[in-house]
Amino acid sequence: MRRQQPERTPKKTSVRGIVARGLAPIAGRGDSSRQLGHSIADAIVDAVAQGTLEPSQRIIEADLARQFEVSRVPIREAIKLLQVQGILNVTPNRGARVAAFDPLMIDQVYEARIALERIAVRDAMRAYRREPRLLDGLREIISRMERMARWSDWVEFRKCDVAFHREICRASGNEIVLKLWEALAQHITIIFGRELASERNFRVVIDQHRKLLDLFERGDGAIEQVIEGHIVRLRGPATTNAARNQEQPRTNTMRGMSVSRKAEG
């Protein structure tokens, strides 16, 4: 009898192979500087969420260009984009730094996210009642979370977490909520990604998302209170860690960045 083949193991890729899900690698595609800049911006956000880059750390164009093996043009596009999003602070003649992500900013992101997602789950509940098949999107994301947990991949697991909440906002049909939520998406990725990585409890996170799915399936109106509790669960540790990080000196040099990517199974 043939032995069952083990699950594919995830591959580690260098910064040259950093990818946004569903896109080809950054290098070797002939993308425009703008497209390349967006991919690099996403990779920088991932690096901050993983702790490869720290709040208030200086970003050096030449280092990024060397690590990503690209010219400085898409690096500048990425920096410009992240400045607009509030992820980087740029000072003339002094370069760019990662935003401080201090306790005040974190509290403000939490408050805004709670307000938006309470509206989103309320409106999404109506949509799911009308078209229960729309819940398949949430089910698929939870399945992906399970796969990432088996691979112990916190990077992709975190992306699934963000994708779950984005799917709810989309299902709500509330375009204003979705636009405002997307404006916060990179902050959410960083703040919650850093806390999930420090907690490192796949099962707790998956169970919480299954609970949200169950409430949608049952049409339970308590979901507004539950989503708030789900969001604030890590608020205390997040602000505490932010305060601690403010007390630590920041180096002006960047550590090498690499991001692991899992094949969809």
Buried (B, 14 or more C-beta within 10 A) or exposed (E): EEEEEEEEEBEEBBBBBBBBEEEEBBBEEEBEBEBBBBBBBBBBBBBBBBEBBBBBBBBBBEBBBEBBEBEBBBBBBBBBBBBEBBBBBEEEEEBBBBBBBBBEBBBEBBEBBBEBBBBBBBBBBEBBEEEEEBBEBBEBBBEBBBBBBEBEBBBBBBBBBBBBBBBBBBBBEBEEBBEBBBBBBBBBBBBBBBBBBEBEEBEEBBEBBBBBBEBBEEEEEEBBEBBBEBBBBBBEEBBEBBEEBBEEEBEEEBBEBBBBBBEEE
